[in-house]
Amino acid sequence: MKAITNQNTCEGIPEEEILERLPEKSLFRFKSVSKQWKFMIESNYLANKRFARLPNPKLIVLRHETSTDESSRNVLLETISKDHHDHNKIFNCSYESQTNSDSEFYVDHHFGRIMGHCDGLICLYHFGYIFIINPAIGVLRTLSPEFLRNCKLPITVGFGRDNLTRTYKVVLMYYFRLDYETLLKTEVFNLKSGERKCICCPIPYSELNVAIASIFANGSLFWLTLRKLAALDLHTENFRYVLLPSWYTKYSKNVNLWCLKDRLCLSDVLQYPNVDVWSLQQEDPSVKWEKILSINILSMDCLDSNFWKLGLEACSLEPIGEKPYMGHLEQVPEDHFSTVLYRENLDSSV
């Protein structure tokens, strides 16, 4: 077996041709063979080789069940791949159900949801627990209800990366009342340093659309409000507003906010069967949105997996006329928070 002679490349190592074909779980086990193998498996070189061989992302599907006496919950995560049509269980967690004293604002569908993803990591919020999961290797971090020390559970959770320090952060949003007005409080938790900071949030509670998860793109988290996008720079931890495309109004329904190649994208799936993809190209000196694609979503089996989420959203509308052909995605839940696309990441550090 050849040793790695240059730390910046894996060229010349015959094992790479085998490693680039192996499933993720096998690669993770092989990281313990030696420091050289660990470096090679976590390298960008091998990641790019594997991406070239299997360029399509996988779909993560969340399923959760409650025991017959409602004393415990079971969370399941599965992967679906376009390349192999494989269905693999990647996460299974059971725990006692927690009660929430804040009954006025408790909405059950805020729980059991995938709240964010970044670099192949998934942020799952379920009944008071926050899990940071790498589907390739399993659970990396668990934030328990004790961590959420406020008397109220967050109404929404965000997850992303500080592009300058390369650290991951969890963003928690709570509501609170001041006089007769309901306001939002925002906390940012740094997963590397453990620092937890409360920051000013300009989003009115009445305008935050909690039915759409925040999206991470290009170093910021984005939330859709009634009239514009609210963005949080995860390095400066400052909010800003971003104007939406001219076609968007507060009456626009079923608008999908998503990320393609680290660019924020916006699509109105009511355009079915041909859905336009609008990409945020720049913010300075002025906001510029550009229509980059128009996707026909009549057949999910023929659809590039990068656009599966658009097809699933459209299918949930039950459009009049010709129905989309779901193919092997027929059993996937329609809930926006139950699915997410990801690309593998074999790095075990968060």
Phi, psi and omega per residue, in radians:
M1 nan 2.233 -3.116
K2 -1.358 2.563 3.067
A3 -1.578 2.774 3.084
I4 -1.332 2.148 -3.092
T5 -1.723 -0.302 3.127
N6 -2.302 2.103 -3.040
Q7 -1.178 -0.290 -3.082
N8 -1.659 -0.004 -3.128
T9 -2.631 2.752 3.092
C10 -1.970 0.260 -3.085
E11 -1.100 2.495 3.079
G12 1.573 -0.014 -3.131
I13 -1.706 1.984 -3.099
P14 -1.127 -0.465 -3.116
E15 -1.058 -0.438 -3.079
E16 -1.072 -0.572 -3.130
E17 -1.176 -0.477 3.064
I18 -1.413 -0.794 -3.060
L19 -1.096 -0.606 -3.108
E20 -1.227 -0.215 3.133
R21 -1.781 -0.188 -3.040
L22 -1.376 2.662 3.045
P23 -1.187 2.821 -3.033
E24 -1.038 -0.764 -3.075
K25 -1.103 -0.650 3.107
S26 -1.155 -0.734 3.116
L27 -1.061 -0.724 -3.136
F28 -1.081 -0.694 3.109
R29 -1.146 -0.655 -3.091
F30 -1.239 -0.224 3.109
K31 -1.111 -0.388 -3.123
S32 -1.475 -0.061 -3.128
V33 -1.096 -0.807 3.134
S34 -2.900 2.928 3.088
K35 -1.119 -0.615 3.141
Q36 -1.148 -0.736 3.115
W37 -1.162 -0.706 3.120
K38 -1.050 -0.790 3.126
F39 -1.077 -0.762 -3.110
M40 -1.128 -0.772 -3.085
I41 -1.184 -0.588 -3.135
E42 -1.551 -0.014 -3.060
S43 -1.290 2.662 3.051
N44 -1.137 -0.515 -3.129
Y45 -1.038 -0.892 -3.138
L46 -1.185 -0.652 3.120
A47 -1.043 -0.734 3.129
N48 -1.187 -0.644 3.091
K49 -1.106 -0.761 -3.138
R50 -1.191 -0.641 3.113
F51 -1.149 -0.671 3.117
A52 -1.133 -0.590 -3.133
R53 -1.366 -0.694 -3.122
L54 -2.247 1.376 -2.991
P55 -1.285 -0.280 -3.057
N56 -1.480 2.399 3.071
P57 -1.233 2.883 3.066
K58 -1.758 2.725 3.089
L59 -1.734 2.184 3.026
I60 -1.618 2.281 -3.138
V61 -2.069 2.204 3.122
L62 -1.700 2.269 3.024
R63 -2.289 2.402 3.102
H64 -2.421 2.561 -3.058
E65 -2.293 2.676 3.072
T66 -2.010 2.402 3.133
S67 -1.114 2.823 -3.067
T68 -1.044 -0.569 3.124
D69 -1.635 0.109 3.095
E70 1.060 0.399 -3.137
S71 -1.567 -0.272 -3.126
S72 -2.544 2.816 3.127
R73 -2.217 2.613 -3.133
N74 -2.166 2.193 -3.115
V75 -1.941 2.273 3.130
L76 -2.171 2.393 2.991
L77 -2.130 2.333 3.140
E78 -2.256 2.688 3.061
T79 -1.902 2.560 3.022
I80 -2.266 2.200 -3.084
S81 -1.996 2.359 3.091
K82 -1.214 -0.579 -3.047
D83 -1.229 -0.687 -3.060
H84 -2.100 -0.091 -3.112
H85 0.943 0.622 -3.108
D86 -1.590 2.527 3.096
H87 -2.064 1.863 -3.087
N88 -2.112 2.267 3.036
K89 -1.327 2.210 -3.061
I90 -2.059 -0.175 -3.093
F91 -2.747 2.363 3.128
N92 -2.541 2.075 -3.083
C93 -2.401 2.234 3.076
S94 -2.050 2.476 3.122
Y95 -2.811 2.883 -3.140
E96 -1.235 2.477 3.103
S97 -1.203 2.528 3.084
Q98 -1.836 2.652 3.079
T99 -1.773 2.609 -3.116
N100 -2.050 2.030 -3.071
S101 -1.287 -0.297 -3.096
D102 -1.492 1.189 -2.990
S103 -1.185 -0.445 -3.071
E104 -1.123 -0.671 -3.066
F105 -1.908 0.118 -3.138
Y106 -1.315 2.133 3.065
V107 -2.200 2.096 -2.979
D108 -1.052 -0.567 -3.069
H109 -1.311 0.028 2.976
H110 -1.352 -0.134 -3.050
F111 -2.028 2.762 -3.039
G112 1.179 0.859 -3.058
R113 -2.353 2.538 2.965
I114 -1.478 1.988 -2.987
M115 -1.705 -0.226 3.137
G116 -3.104 2.887 3.080
H117 -2.705 2.643 -3.104
C118 -2.915 2.310 3.070
D119 0.944 0.645 3.137
G120 1.375 0.129 3.091
L121 -1.821 2.483 -3.110
I122 -2.013 2.364 3.039
C123 -1.840 2.021 -3.102
L124 -1.966 2.244 3.116
Y125 -2.020 2.053 -3.065
H126 -2.515 1.920 3.000
F127 0.900 0.838 3.059
G128 1.644 -0.181 3.117
Y129 -1.817 2.480 2.991
I130 -2.018 2.139 3.104
F131 -1.932 2.302 2.943
I132 -1.802 2.002 -2.957
I133 -2.144 2.353 2.921
N134 -1.785 1.865 -3.072
P135 -0.998 -0.414 -3.130
A136 -1.296 -0.473 -3.017
I137 -2.326 -0.157 3.096
G138 1.955 -2.849 -3.058
V139 -1.265 2.352 3.084
L140 -1.841 -0.720 -3.132
R141 -2.487 2.549 3.024
T142 -2.245 2.161 3.062
L143 -1.849 1.992 -3.000
S144 -1.482 2.995 3.069
P145 -1.008 -0.481 3.090
E146 -1.150 -0.546 3.072
F147 -1.158 -0.662 3.099
L148 -1.414 1.289 -2.882
R149 -1.289 -0.180 3.115
N150 -1.197 2.722 3.138
C151 -1.191 -0.364 3.131
K152 -1.900 2.469 3.033
L153 -1.325 2.645 3.122
P154 -1.044 2.506 3.054
I155 -1.460 -0.350 3.052
T156 -2.736 2.703 -3.099
V157 -2.299 2.442 3.072
G158 -2.160 2.782 -3.107
F159 -2.593 2.369 3.113
G160 -2.986 -2.941 -3.022
R161 -2.166 2.395 2.952
D162 -1.316 1.983 -3.040
N163 -1.169 -0.437 -3.114
L164 -1.455 -0.805 -3.108
T165 -1.609 -0.190 -3.114
R166 1.092 0.467 3.088
T167 -1.750 2.667 -3.118
Y168 -1.721 2.528 -3.087
K169 -2.346 2.521 3.046
V170 -1.899 2.311 -3.132
V171 -1.962 2.218 -3.109
L172 -1.999 2.323 3.083
M173 -2.060 2.229 3.098
Y174 -2.083 2.740 2.980
Y175 -1.741 2.670 2.968
F176 -2.617 2.809 -3.089
R177 -1.926 2.346 3.046
L178 -2.179 1.984 -2.994
D179 1.024 -2.026 -3.131
Y180 -1.943 0.278 -3.098
E181 -1.943 2.443 3.081
T182 -1.683 2.170 -3.082
L183 -2.120 2.978 3.114
L184 -1.934 2.422 3.023
K185 -2.003 2.387 -3.082
T186 -2.160 2.330 3.057
E187 -2.118 2.487 3.091
V188 -2.043 2.199 3.141
F189 -1.973 2.118 3.109
N190 -1.498 2.004 -3.054
L191 -1.213 -0.372 -3.137
K192 -1.494 -0.863 -3.079
S193 -1.546 -0.349 -3.075
G194 1.436 0.016 -3.126
E195 -1.205 2.413 3.128
R196 -2.220 2.100 -2.994
K197 -2.243 2.376 3.049
C198 -1.596 2.252 -3.093
I199 -2.168 2.794 -3.133
C200 -1.273 2.289 3.137
C201 -2.043 2.051 -3.095
P202 -1.488 -0.053 -3.046
I203 -1.335 2.139 3.031
P204 -1.129 2.408 -3.123
Y205 -0.988 -0.657 -3.078
S206 -1.223 -0.273 -3.085
E207 -1.806 -0.205 -3.138
L208 -1.265 2.218 3.133
N209 -1.642 1.612 -3.101
V210 -1.315 -0.106 3.110
A211 -1.372 -0.152 3.105
I212 -2.136 2.185 -3.121
A213 -1.203 2.674 3.031
S214 -1.168 2.669 -3.123
I215 -2.139 2.334 3.065
F216 -1.619 2.288 3.084
A217 -2.722 2.269 3.011
N218 0.909 0.782 3.029
G219 1.497 0.043 -3.110
S220 -2.311 2.690 2.967
L221 -1.743 2.413 -3.104
F222 -2.107 2.360 3.035
W223 -2.097 2.464 3.098
L224 -1.571 2.173 3.039
T225 -1.925 -3.050 -3.058
L226 -1.140 -0.590 -3.002
R227 -2.108 -0.336 -3.068
K228 -2.739 3.102 3.054
L229 -1.665 2.387 2.977
A230 -1.768 2.283 -3.087
A231 -2.182 2.426 3.090
L232 -2.042 2.003 3.055
D233 -1.260 2.056 -3.040
L234 -1.346 -0.098 3.017
H235 -1.603 -0.938 -3.136
T236 -1.381 -0.359 -3.085
E237 1.040 0.645 3.065
N238 -1.995 2.503 3.086
F239 -1.522 2.706 2.986
R240 -2.609 2.845 3.055
Y241 -1.851 2.538 3.122
V242 -2.197 2.233 3.132
L243 -1.178 2.501 3.109
L244 -1.536 2.865 3.100
P245 -0.995 2.721 -3.062
S246 -1.077 -0.464 -3.115
W247 -1.313 -0.271 -3.062
Y248 -1.433 2.339 3.006
T249 -2.269 2.952 3.133
K250 -1.153 -0.214 3.115
Y251 -1.642 -0.048 3.102
S252 -1.091 2.262 -3.092
K253 -1.980 2.642 3.051
N254 0.973 0.743 3.039
V255 -1.465 2.232 -3.090
N256 -1.750 2.162 3.097
L257 -1.790 2.197 -3.051
W258 -2.717 3.118 -3.065
C259 -2.224 2.335 3.081
L260 -2.307 2.036 -3.132
K261 0.947 0.790 3.095
D262 1.135 0.310 3.044
R263 -1.918 2.362 3.075
L264 -1.226 2.316 -3.135
C265 -2.210 2.688 -3.118
L266 -2.394 2.323 3.141
S267 -2.499 2.459 3.054
D268 -1.768 1.835 -3.040
V269 -1.312 -0.090 3.021
L270 -1.237 -0.133 3.063
Q271 -1.298 -0.088 -3.111
Y272 -0.546 2.399 0.093
P273 -1.577 -0.130 3.123
N274 -1.825 1.969 -3.043
V275 -1.884 2.212 3.106
D276 -1.418 2.525 3.079
V277 -1.962 2.005 3.104
W278 -1.805 2.283 -3.076
S279 -2.026 2.397 3.079
L280 -1.370 1.879 -3.047
Q281 -1.539 -0.595 -3.136
Q282 -2.809 2.786 3.066
E283 -2.066 -0.481 3.141
D284 -2.083 2.474 -0.037
P285 -1.319 -0.182 3.074
S286 -2.547 2.752 -3.120
V287 -1.288 2.301 -3.141
K288 -2.287 2.059 3.020
W289 -1.834 2.484 -3.125
E290 -2.343 2.332 3.050
K291 -1.364 1.996 -3.028
I292 -1.808 -0.369 -3.088
L293 -2.665 2.805 2.922
S294 -2.323 2.069 -2.970
I295 -1.894 2.225 3.017
N296 -1.544 2.133 -3.015
I297 -1.992 0.505 -3.131
L298 -1.169 -0.555 -3.122
S299 -2.227 2.037 -3.136
M300 -1.190 -0.568 3.138
D301 -1.164 -0.507 3.132
C302 -1.566 -0.145 -3.053
L303 -1.446 2.348 3.011
D304 -1.002 2.376 -3.043
S305 -1.101 -0.333 3.047
N306 -1.055 -0.359 -3.074
F307 -2.007 0.250 3.110
W308 -1.005 -0.705 -3.097
K309 -1.045 -0.666 3.103
L310 -1.109 -0.750 3.131
G311 -1.112 -0.728 3.139
L312 -1.134 -0.714 3.102
E313 -1.096 -0.753 -3.139
A314 -1.138 -0.702 3.141
C315 -1.085 -0.576 -3.115
S316 -1.180 -0.301 -3.140
L317 -1.407 -0.246 -3.063
E318 0.867 1.113 -3.044
P319 -1.121 2.644 3.080
I320 -1.287 2.441 3.142
G321 1.773 -2.562 -3.090
E322 -1.182 2.214 -3.119
K323 -1.493 2.558 3.076
P324 -1.089 2.547 3.067
Y325 -1.555 2.017 -3.030
M326 -1.409 -0.500 -3.131
G327 1.032 -2.345 -3.065
H328 -1.334 0.011 3.075
L329 -1.721 0.254 -3.056
E330 -1.049 -0.566 -3.071
Q331 -1.617 0.085 -3.127
V332 -1.306 2.326 3.125
P333 -1.050 2.595 -3.125
E334 -1.427 -0.342 -3.082
D335 -1.006 2.266 -3.128
H336 -0.983 -0.583 -3.062
F337 -1.528 0.028 -3.087
S338 -1.683 -0.099 -3.100
T339 -2.414 2.651 3.053
V340 -2.747 2.594 3.070
L341 -1.646 2.482 3.134
Y342 -2.585 2.748 2.988
R343 -2.021 2.532 -3.017
E344 -1.069 2.568 3.052
N345 -2.465 2.035 -3.063
L346 -1.673 0.145 3.066
D347 -1.388 2.260 -3.056
S348 -1.667 0.130 -3.097
S349 -1.733 2.457 3.056
V350 -2.313 nan nan
